[in-house]
Amino acid sequence: MRLRGWWVHIFALCIALSARAEHGFEGQSISLRLENDAVSRADRHYTQGSFLSWLSRDNSGPHWLEVLNENLPTFGYKVEATKWGFGVAQEIYTPENLEASELQVDDRPYAGWLFGRLTLQRRGPLSRRWSVLETFDLDLGVIGPESQADDTQKEWHGDDPQGWDHQLKTEPGFALRYERRFQFKPAPDSNGWGFRFIPHLGGSAGNIATYLNAGGTLRWGYNVPDEFSTKPGELKWGAYLLAGVDGRFVLHNIFLDGNTWRESHRVTKRPFVGDGRVGLGLALQMVDLSCAYVFRSREFNDQKRSDAFGSVALRVKF
């Protein structure tokens, strides 16, 4: 498969922007995340994901969002800052054999998911060493040919899959997602070296995905950035290694269970799915860049082996 060198352009953009001053996490930000199974030998299963999003500066939401925020329980922590935002995304799923034109009954369906996202984010202290960042996402979009997933795969990967005629049928989709992340911040080290431990829990409800999940991430390095902070950022650069896990109890996954109201191809999903992640991150004043290698356990009964994909995330703060 061909990646068309997009990671080179991302790195060049980071270097170009790194000379500008950081305004801290209290400002606005634009984020781009690209996920691709280039780390495996061929397209299969979760083939590609592209996500572009914007978050507002702190405490600048519209009135109706402020009213919603005031009526949401916090369960133990003090909200010191809120953000709102929106984004657009596309995800592509395929079976392993892209050359077969007939329906592959023992492999997952072809599927595309094109959607928009509305986000509410809140953060603040839980105790002296612990802080909280919680995120509410509402995803609205479409499954099926209107997602343009087949055209994207042909253009981005340079492949010509033969089975897109068997993709999931047109269906509007929604998912209400929630994640609460906790950060343990140890006493600062005078030489800048340290770690952040970030456990999380959450879930999703909707015809796209219904699940509960939990896991955690460990970041270790030099001047590890504190995205939970409500204080302006200092003019520092940082670099860190990361390792994380996430486990999901899956009640519904449209990309395996098939269309909700129409007959379509489907496979028997596994109720428990796990991800492992290793990577590195770089904070260059107003730019954050992270790269990770993700391992995913088998998601359905006839799946022959686990999957892997690469993830690159870029955030520009202003």
SEBALUM-998453 format. One line per 5 residues: their letters; for each residue x, y, z of N, C-alpha, C. Coordinates in steps of 0.02 Angstrom, whole numbers, always signed. Example, Ala and Ser with C-alpha at 12.3 -4.5 7.8 and 13.67 -1.06 7.14 Angstrom:
2
AS> +660:-284:+390:+615:-225:+390:+660:-165:+390 ~ +642:-112:+354:+684:-53:+357:+645:+2:+394
END
This chain:
318
MRLRG> +42:-59:+0:+0:+0:+0:+44:+62:+0 ~ +17:+117:-23:+56:+178:-27:+31:+229:+23 ~ +77:+263:+57:+59:+313:+107:+65:+384:+80 ~ +96:+390:+21:+103:+455:-13:+141:+506:+29 ~ +180:+484:+77:+224:+528:+114:+191:+581:+156
WWVHI> +128:+568:+180:+94:+620:+219:+129:+635:+285 ~ +164:+585:+314:+198:+597:+378:+255:+647:+370 ~ +286:+650:+311:+340:+699:+299:+313:+770:+303 ~ +254:+780:+274:+224:+847:+275:+204:+868:+346 ~ +179:+821:+385:+162:+836:+455:+224:+857:+494
FALCI> +279:+821:+485:+341:+837:+521:+366:+906:+501 ~ +363:+921:+437:+386:+986:+412:+344:+1042:+441 ~ +278:+1031:+447:+235:+1081:+475:+251:+1094:+548 ~ +266:+1041:+585:+285:+1049:+656:+347:+1093:+663 ~ +398:+1080:+623:+459:+1119:+627:+446:+1192:+610
ALSAR> +404:+1203:+560:+390:+1272:+539:+354:+1311:+594 ~ +311:+1277:+633:+271:+1311:+683:+305:+1315:+751 ~ +356:+1275:+762:+384:+1268:+829:+418:+1332:+855 ~ +434:+1379:+812:+469:+1439:+834:+421:+1490:+865 ~ +355:+1480:+859:+308:+1527:+886:+295:+1513:+959
AEHGF> +273:+1563:+996:+262:+1556:+1068:+200:+1514:+1082 ~ +203:+1476:+1136:+145:+1437:+1158:+98:+1480:+1199 ~ +33:+1472:+1189:-17:+1507:+1229:-47:+1462:+1282 ~ -25:+1400:+1285:-52:+1355:+1336:-115:+1322:+1314 ~ -139:+1277:+1356:-198:+1238:+1339:-262:+1276:+1349
EGQSI> -258:+1338:+1375:-319:+1377:+1385:-343:+1408:+1320 ~ -303:+1406:+1267:-322:+1436:+1203:-357:+1388:+1157 ~ -365:+1409:+1095:-396:+1367:+1045:-346:+1316:+1018 ~ -371:+1265:+985:-327:+1216:+953:-361:+1184:+894 ~ -321:+1165:+845:-343:+1125:+788:-303:+1060:+788
SLRLE> -338:+1005:+781:-306:+939:+785:-320:+898:+722 ~ -269:+863:+701:-274:+816:+645:-248:+748:+668 ~ -287:+696:+660:-264:+629:+676:-276:+583:+617 ~ -223:+547:+597:-226:+500:+542:-209:+431:+568 ~ -251:+382:+553:-239:+312:+572:-240:+270:+509
NDAVS> -191:+225:+503:-183:+188:+441:-150:+121:+456 ~ -172:+69:+422:-143:+3:+434:-81:-10:+392 ~ -43:+43:+377:+18:+36:+338:+69:-8:+373 ~ +63:-16:+439:+111:-57:+475:+101:-132:+462 ~ +43:-151:+434:+32:-220:+414:+46:-226:+339
RADRH> +47:-287:+315:+69:-297:+246:+18:-279:+193 ~ -45:-273:+212:-97:-258:+164:-156:-228:+200 ~ -201:-195:+162:-262:-169:+192:-304:-227:+220 ~ -326:-218:+282:-374:-266:+309:-407:-236:+372 ~ -472:-248:+377:-511:-232:+436:-514:-157:+449
YTQGS> -485:-129:+501:-486:-56:+509:-431:-28:+464 ~ -450:-5:+405:-403:+14:+354:-377:+85:+363 ~ -422:+131:+380:-401:+201:+384:-451:+242:+424 ~ -425:+291:+461:-466:+341:+494:-435:+409:+488 ~ -475:+460:+474:-451:+529:+467:-497:+574:+508
FLSWL> -467:+614:+553:-506:+655:+599:-477:+725:+601 ~ -519:+775:+589:-500:+846:+593:-548:+880:+641 ~ -521:+915:+692:-565:+945:+742:-538:+1012:+766 ~ -583:+1050:+796:-567:+1116:+825:-596:+1119:+895 ~ -557:+1147:+943:-580:+1160:+1011:-573:+1234:+1027
SRDNS> -622:+1261:+1062:-623:+1332:+1079:-573:+1348:+1134 ~ -564:+1412:+1147:-527:+1432:+1206:-570:+1419:+1268 ~ -540:+1419:+1326:-575:+1403:+1388:-634:+1449:+1401 ~ -688:+1419:+1425:-746:+1456:+1452:-774:+1506:+1402 ~ -781:+1485:+1339:-805:+1531:+1287:-864:+1501:+1248
GPHWL> -898:+1453:+1278:-952:+1419:+1243:-1014:+1462:+1236 ~ -1058:+1444:+1188:-1122:+1479:+1182:-1166:+1468:+1244 ~ -1217:+1509:+1252:-1257:+1508:+1314:-1290:+1440:+1326 ~ -1317:+1409:+1273:-1352:+1346:+1283:-1304:+1291:+1306 ~ -1240:+1296:+1285:-1191:+1247:+1306:-1171:+1259:+1379
EVLNE> -1168:+1322:+1399:-1154:+1338:+1468:-1209:+1312:+1514 ~ -1271:+1319:+1492:-1328:+1293:+1532:-1323:+1217:+1538 ~ -1306:+1183:+1483:-1298:+1110:+1485:-1242:+1091:+1532 ~ -1186:+1126:+1529:-1129:+1111:+1571:-1146:+1120:+1645 ~ -1184:+1173:+1661:-1202:+1186:+1731:-1247:+1132:+1760
NLPTF> -1284:+1096:+1717:-1330:+1046:+1741:-1303:+975:+1737 ~ -1242:+967:+1713:-1210:+901:+1711:-1173:+889:+1777 ~ -1184:+831:+1809:-1149:+817:+1871:-1074:+808:+1859 ~ -1034:+824:+1909:-961:+817:+1904:-934:+755:+1939 ~ -972:+728:+1986:-951:+668:+2023:-882:+676:+2054
GYKVE> -874:+730:+2093:-816:+732:+2137:-762:+782:+2121 ~ -759:+810:+2062:-705:+857:+2048:-733:+927:+2035 ~ -689:+976:+2036:-708:+1045:+2026:-693:+1067:+1955 ~ -744:+1087:+1918:-735:+1110:+1849:-705:+1180:+1850 ~ -645:+1187:+1822:-612:+1252:+1818:-609:+1279:+1747
ATKWG> -619:+1235:+1697:-615:+1258:+1628:-658:+1213:+1584 ~ -691:+1243:+1535:-730:+1205:+1486:-711:+1228:+1416 ~ -718:+1182:+1370:-709:+1197:+1299:-766:+1165:+1260 ~ -779:+1192:+1201:-825:+1159:+1156:-791:+1158:+1087 ~ -816:+1114:+1044:-784:+1109:+978:-825:+1065:+931
FGVAQ> -798:+1058:+872:-831:+1016:+821:-777:+987:+776 ~ -796:+937:+737:-748:+906:+692:-783:+865:+639 ~ -743:+841:+591:-767:+797:+539:-719:+737:+535 ~ -745:+679:+515:-704:+619:+514:-731:+569:+464 ~ -687:+523:+445:-706:+467:+401:-668:+405:+424
EIYTP> -703:+349:+427:-672:+285:+443:-688:+234:+388 ~ -640:+189:+375:-647:+140:+321:-632:+71:+349 ~ -676:+23:+334:-668:-47:+356:-675:-93:+295 ~ -631:-143:+291:-632:-190:+235:-616:-260:+259 ~ -635:-311:+221:-610:-378:+235:-536:-384:+215
ENLEA> -507:-441:+228:-435:-450:+214:-420:-458:+140 ~ -462:-495:+104:-451:-508:+33:-486:-455:-9 ~ -446:-408:-37:-475:-354:-76:-485:-373:-150 ~ -459:-430:-171:-464:-450:-241:-527:-489:-257 ~ -561:-514:-205:-622:-554:-216:-681:-508:-229
SELQV> -717:-522:-283:-777:-483:-300:-840:-512:-269 ~ -838:-575:-249:-896:-606:-218:-898:-589:-143 ~ -957:-599:-113:-965:-587:-41:-922:-635:-1 ~ -883:-609:+46:-841:-650:+89:-877:-661:+155 ~ -911:-717:+160:-957:-728:+216:-920:-738:+282
DDRPY> -856:-758:+281:-819:-770:+343:-775:-711:+362 ~ -783:-654:+330:-744:-595:+347:-791:-535:+356 ~ -766:-482:+386:-808:-425:+402:-831:-389:+339 ~ -886:-351:+343:-911:-315:+284:-867:-256:+265 ~ -870:-237:+202:-846:-172:+181:-892:-119:+213
AGWLF> -863:-65:+239:-904:-13:+269:-866:+53:+272 ~ -903:+107:+264:-876:+174:+273:-920:+214:+318 ~ -891:+260:+356:-928:+300:+406:-902:+371:+401 ~ -944:+416:+377:-927:+487:+369:-971:+525:+419 ~ -939:+566:+463:-979:+596:+516:-950:+662:+539
GRLTL> -993:+700:+572:-973:+761:+607:-978:+749:+682 ~ -940:+790:+719:-937:+780:+792:-945:+847:+828 ~ -987:+847:+880:-994:+904:+925:-966:+883:+992 ~ -923:+925:+1022:-885:+906:+1082:-895:+957:+1138 ~ -902:+931:+1199:-898:+970:+1260:-844:+939:+1303
QRRGP> -795:+980:+1325:-739:+955:+1365:-734:+996:+1429 ~ -723:+961:+1485:-716:+995:+1550:-655:+967:+1586 ~ -622:+1009:+1627:-565:+985:+1664:-556:+1025:+1729 ~ -523:+994:+1777:-512:+1026:+1841:-482:+978:+1892 ~ -467:+1001:+1952:-434:+959:+2002:-483:+912:+2038
LSRRW> -458:+853:+2054:-494:+804:+2095:-465:+802:+2166 ~ -399:+809:+2171:-364:+812:+2235:-297:+846:+2222 ~ -253:+843:+2272:-189:+878:+2265:-148:+850:+2208 ~ -149:+784:+2198:-108:+753:+2146:-148:+728:+2086 ~ -214:+727:+2091:-255:+701:+2037:-297:+756:+2005
SVLET> -304:+753:+1939:-348:+798:+1903:-389:+759:+1853 ~ -441:+791:+1827:-489:+757:+1784:-497:+796:+1719 ~ -503:+759:+1664:-522:+787:+1599:-576:+741:+1571 ~ -636:+768:+1561:-690:+727:+1534:-716:+757:+1469 ~ -737:+712:+1424:-757:+732:+1357:-823:+700:+1339
FDLDL> -870:+741:+1315:-933:+718:+1288:-932:+730:+1212 ~ -944:+678:+1173:-946:+684:+1100:-1012:+659:+1073 ~ -1041:+697:+1027:-1100:+675:+990:-1080:+668:+917 ~ -1081:+607:+891:-1063:+594:+821:-1127:+583:+780 ~ -1133:+618:+724:-1190:+611:+678:-1163:+606:+607
GVIGP> -1187:+555:+570:-1162:+547:+502:-1200:+494:+463 ~ -1165:+463:+415:-1197:+416:+371:-1151:+356:+358 ~ -1181:+298:+356:-1149:+236:+335:-1170:+221:+263 ~ -1126:+189:+224:-1146:+168:+158:-1109:+205:+103 ~ -1133:+199:+40:-1098:+229:-17:-1088:+304:-10
ESQAD> -1134:+339:+26:-1128:+411:+34:-1068:+431:+76 ~ -1038:+384:+111:-978:+399:+151:-917:+409:+107 ~ -920:+389:+43:-865:+397:-4:-803:+357:+16 ~ -812:+305:+56:-754:+267:+80:-719:+230:+24 ~ -756:+204:-25:-724:+167:-80:-680:+213:-121
DTQKE> -703:+274:-135:-662:+321:-174:-599:+341:-134 ~ -608:+352:-69:-551:+371:-27:-498:+316:-26 ~ -520:+254:-20:-471:+199:-18:-433:+193:-84 ~ -468:+200:-139:-435:+195:-204:-385:+252:-214 ~ -403:+312:-193:-360:+369:-204:-302:+370:-155
WHGDD> -314:+358:-91:-263:+363:-40:-215:+305:-42 ~ -241:+244:-51:-200:+185:-47:-175:+161:-115 ~ -205:+185:-169:-185:+161:-234:-210:+91:-250 ~ -257:+66:-210:-284:-1:-221:-348:+3:-262 ~ -371:-54:-287:-434:-58:-324:-475:-117:-297
PQGWD> -502:-110:-235:-540:-166:-205:-600:-184:-249 ~ -614:-249:-252:-666:-273:-297:-733:-286:-262 ~ -736:-278:-196:-796:-299:-160:-838:-244:-131 ~ -828:-181:-151:-867:-127:-120:-941:-131:-137 ~ -961:-171:-187:-1033:-180:-200:-1068:-213:-142
HQLKT> -1030:-245:-98:-1060:-280:-41:-1055:-240:+24 ~ -1040:-176:+19:-1033:-136:+80:-1100:-128:+116 ~ -1097:-107:+179:-1158:-94:+217:-1200:-42:+180 ~ -1265:-50:+186:-1312:-6:+150:-1319:+61:+186 ~ -1347:+109:+150:-1355:+176:+176:-1395:+176:+241
EPGFA> -1368:+209:+292:-1402:+215:+356:-1375:+275:+394 ~ -1419:+318:+419:-1395:+372:+462:-1368:+343:+527 ~ -1316:+373:+553:-1284:+346:+613:-1274:+398:+666 ~ -1275:+376:+729:-1260:+421:+784:-1227:+381:+840 ~ -1187:+415:+879:-1156:+386:+938:-1144:+441:+988
LRYER> -1167:+431:+1049:-1153:+477:+1104:-1098:+445:+1146 ~ -1039:+478:+1148:-980:+449:+1180:-960:+491:+1240 ~ -934:+456:+1290:-910:+489:+1351:-844:+458:+1372 ~ -797:+500:+1392:-733:+476:+1420:-712:+521:+1477 ~ -692:+489:+1532:-664:+525:+1589:-593:+500:+1600
RFQFK> -545:+547:+1596:-475:+531:+1607:-452:+562:+1672 ~ -413:+525:+1709:-384:+547:+1772:-309:+551:+1763 ~ -279:+603:+1789:-206:+609:+1784:-175:+614:+1854 ~ -126:+570:+1866:-86:+575:+1926:-23:+614:+1909 ~ -13:+669:+1944:+45:+712:+1931:+92:+709:+1992
PAPDS> +150:+677:+1985:+196:+672:+2041:+229:+739:+2056 ~ +265:+741:+2112:+302:+802:+2128:+351:+818:+2072 ~ +357:+882:+2053:+401:+899:+1996:+474:+883:+2010 ~ +507:+861:+1958:+579:+846:+1962:+617:+907:+1937 ~ +667:+928:+1975:+704:+990:+1958:+738:+986:+1890
NGWGF> +755:+926:+1866:+790:+921:+1802:+743:+911:+1743 ~ +677:+913:+1755:+629:+909:+1701:+605:+839:+1684 ~ +637:+787:+1709:+617:+719:+1693:+560:+697:+1740 ~ +512:+660:+1712:+456:+638:+1753:+407:+596:+1713 ~ +351:+581:+1744:+301:+539:+1712:+231:+565:+1727
RFIPH> +183:+544:+1687:+112:+555:+1699:+77:+488:+1692 ~ +35:+471:+1741:-6:+411:+1737:-78:+433:+1726 ~ -110:+408:+1671:-175:+433:+1650:-224:+374:+1639 ~ -257:+350:+1692:-310:+300:+1682:-373:+333:+1653 ~ -415:+292:+1622:-476:+319:+1593:-532:+268:+1595
LGGSA> -594:+292:+1589:-652:+249:+1582:-703:+287:+1540 ~ -749:+250:+1509:-798:+283:+1467:-845:+234:+1434 ~ -877:+257:+1381:-924:+215:+1345:-955:+251:+1287 ~ -997:+215:+1251:-1032:+242:+1192:-1101:+210:+1188 ~ -1150:+249:+1163:-1217:+223:+1152:-1242:+249:+1085
GNIAT> -1270:+205:+1045:-1296:+225:+980:-1298:+168:+931 ~ -1326:+180:+872:-1328:+125:+822:-1261:+113:+789 ~ -1212:+159:+798:-1145:+147:+773:-1107:+101:+820 ~ -1105:+118:+884:-1068:+78:+932:-1098:+87:+1002 ~ -1104:+31:+1037:-1125:+31:+1107:-1075:-12:+1145
YLNAG> -1039:+19:+1192:-988:-18:+1229:-971:+19:+1294 ~ -936:-16:+1338:-904:+13:+1397:-829:+0:+1390 ~ -789:+48:+1411:-716:+38:+1405:-679:+67:+1464 ~ -618:+42:+1474:-575:+66:+1528:-503:+49:+1509 ~ -456:+88:+1536:-385:+75:+1522:-342:+128:+1554
GTLRW> -282:+137:+1525:-237:+186:+1552:-177:+197:+1508 ~ -142:+253:+1518:-83:+271:+1479:-29:+296:+1527 ~ +33:+277:+1513:+90:+301:+1551:+135:+340:+1503 ~ +150:+402:+1521:+196:+444:+1482:+258:+458:+1525 ~ +317:+448:+1497:+379:+461:+1533:+427:+497:+1487
GYNVP> +458:+550:+1512:+506:+586:+1471:+526:+652:+1502 ~ +545:+699:+1460:+570:+764:+1480:+517:+817:+1467 ~ +499:+855:+1519:+446:+906:+1515:+383:+877:+1483 ~ +358:+822:+1510:+297:+791:+1485:+240:+842:+1489 ~ +206:+858:+1434:+154:+910:+1436:+95:+890:+1480
DEFST> +65:+941:+1511:+9:+931:+1556:-54:+959:+1524 ~ -90:+919:+1486:-150:+943:+1452:-209:+950:+1499 ~ -203:+928:+1562:-255:+936:+1611:-252:+1005:+1645 ~ -197:+1040:+1637:-186:+1102:+1673:-235:+1156:+1650 ~ -255:+1199:+1698:-296:+1257:+1681:-255:+1321:+1683
KPGEL> -189:+1314:+1689:-144:+1371:+1691:-110:+1379:+1622 ~ -91:+1441:+1603:-55:+1451:+1540:+9:+1409:+1538 ~ +25:+1384:+1479:+84:+1343:+1471:+149:+1385:+1473 ~ +202:+1353:+1495:+267:+1386:+1495:+303:+1374:+1429 ~ +353:+1414:+1415:+390:+1408:+1353:+441:+1352:+1359
KWGAY> +420:+1291:+1352:+464:+1234:+1357:+451:+1187:+1298 ~ +501:+1147:+1284:+490:+1092:+1237:+493:+1028:+1279 ~ +460:+976:+1254:+460:+913:+1290:+458:+854:+1243 ~ +479:+797:+1267:+477:+735:+1228:+465:+678:+1277 ~ +427:+628:+1255:+409:+574:+1300:+394:+510:+1262
LLAGV> +401:+454:+1297:+378:+389:+1274:+310:+375:+1304 ~ +269:+337:+1269:+203:+321:+1295:+187:+248:+1285 ~ +148:+220:+1331:+123:+152:+1326:+54:+150:+1358 ~ +7:+117:+1325:-61:+118:+1351:-100:+56:+1332 ~ -155:+44:+1367:-200:-11:+1353:-272:+14:+1358
DGRFV> -317:-18:+1321:-388:-2:+1326:-427:-67:+1313 ~ -474:-81:+1358:-516:-139:+1349:-589:-119:+1342 ~ -625:-152:+1297:-695:-135:+1283:-740:-196:+1290 ~ -797:-186:+1323:-851:-235:+1323:-902:-211:+1273 ~ -907:-246:+1216:-944:-222:+1158:-1013:-255:+1155
LHNIF> -1064:-213:+1159:-1133:-237:+1151:-1156:-232:+1078 ~ -1132:-182:+1043:-1152:-173:+973:-1097:-138:+935 ~ -1083:-161:+874:-1036:-130:+828:-1064:-138:+758 ~ -1089:-84:+729:-1123:-89:+664:-1077:-115:+610 ~ -1011:-105:+617:-964:-126:+566:-953:-202:+568
LDGNT> -978:-235:+619:-977:-308:+624:-1047:-337:+624 ~ -1094:-304:+659:-1162:-328:+665:-1205:-314:+604 ~ -1182:-270:+560:-1219:-254:+500:-1272:-200:+512 ~ -1308:-183:+458:-1358:-130:+461:-1411:-144:+515 ~ -1437:-89:+543:-1484:-95:+599:-1553:-115:+576
WRESH> -1579:-84:+523:-1648:-95:+501:-1653:-131:+434 ~ -1598:-146:+402:-1599:-179:+337:-1555:-240:+338 ~ -1571:-288:+297:-1531:-349:+293:-1464:-333:+260 ~ -1410:-359:+291:-1343:-347:+264:-1296:-401:+289 ~ -1237:-402:+261:-1187:-450:+283:-1165:-433:+355
RVTKR> -1153:-483:+395:-1131:-474:+464:-1090:-533:+486 ~ -1051:-524:+538:-1011:-578:+567:-1025:-580:+642 ~ -1004:-634:+674:-1015:-641:+746:-957:-608:+783 ~ -973:-553:+816:-921:-514:+850:-901:-547:+916 ~ -841:-529:+939:-818:-549:+1006:-837:-493:+1054
PFVGD> -863:-511:+1113:-885:-458:+1160:-829:-420:+1193 ~ -770:-449:+1198:-714:-415:+1231:-659:-403:+1180 ~ -639:-339:+1174:-587:-318:+1127:-537:-276:+1165 ~ -473:-286:+1150:-421:-247:+1184:-373:-215:+1135 ~ -349:-155:+1153:-297:-120:+1115:-236:-111:+1159
GRVGL> -177:-118:+1130:-115:-98:+1161:-81:-46:+1118 ~ -48:+2:+1149:-21:+58:+1112:+48:+76:+1139 ~ +96:+85:+1094:+162:+110:+1113:+181:+165:+1063 ~ +218:+215:+1087:+236:+269:+1041:+278:+321:+1075 ~ +279:+379:+1044:+318:+436:+1071:+283:+501:+1054
GLALQ> +298:+552:+1093:+268:+617:+1083:+320:+672:+1086 ~ +304:+728:+1054:+348:+785:+1050:+307:+848:+1059 ~ +326:+891:+1106:+292:+955:+1118:+339:+1011:+1099 ~ +323:+1048:+1046:+364:+1103:+1022:+327:+1169:+1029 ~ +322:+1192:+1092:+290:+1256:+1107:+217:+1256:+1086
MVDLS> +198:+1280:+1028:+128:+1283:+1011:+105:+1221:+971 ~ +148:+1172:+963:+133:+1113:+924:+144:+1050:+965 ~ +97:+1004:+964:+105:+937:+994:+101:+886:+938 ~ +147:+838:+938:+147:+785:+889:+158:+718:+924 ~ +117:+669:+909:+126:+602:+937:+117:+550:+883
CAYVF> +156:+496:+889:+152:+440:+843:+147:+376:+884 ~ +104:+330:+863:+95:+269:+902:+83:+209:+857 ~ +101:+151:+882:+88:+87:+850:+35:+52:+892 ~ -21:+34:+863:-78:+7:+900:-89:-66:+881 ~ -93:-109:+932:-111:-179:+923:-184:-187:+943
RSREF> -223:-223:+903:-294:-234:+919:-309:-308:+917 ~ -340:-334:+970:-357:-405:+973:-411:-422:+922 ~ -423:-485:+912:-473:-507:+863:-542:-481:+884 ~ -580:-457:+834:-645:-426:+847:-704:-471:+830 ~ -693:-524:+790:-748:-569:+773:-722:-640:+769
NDQKR> -767:-688:+772:-748:-759:+781:-706:-787:+725 ~ -721:-770:+663:-684:-799:+606:-620:-761:+590 ~ -604:-709:+628:-543:-671:+615:-482:-715:+630 ~ -435:-717:+583:-379:-764:+588:-324:-739:+635 ~ -315:-673:+639:-261:-647:+680:-278:-576:+702
SDAFG> -242:-551:+751:-253:-483:+775:-229:-433:+723 ~ -248:-370:+733:-231:-317:+686:-182:-267:+717 ~ -154:-225:+675:-110:-171:+697:-117:-113:+649 ~ -110:-53:+675:-112:+7:+632:-71:+62:+665 ~ -51:+110:+625:-14:+167:+649:-59:+227:+659
SVALR> -41:+269:+708:-79:+329:+722:-33:+388:+730 ~ -48:+443:+695:-10:+506:+699:-59:+561:+717 ~ -45:+599:+770:-89:+653:+792:-49:+718:+796 ~ -76:+771:+767:-46:+837:+767:-95:+886:+796 ~ -74:+927:+844:-115:+979:+872:-78:+1046:+869
VKF> -112:+1096:+844:-83:+1164:+841:-126:+1208:+886 ~ -93:+1242:+934:-127:+1284:+983:-116:+1358:+966 ~ -167:+1398:+975:-160:+1469:+961:-209:+1510:+1003
END
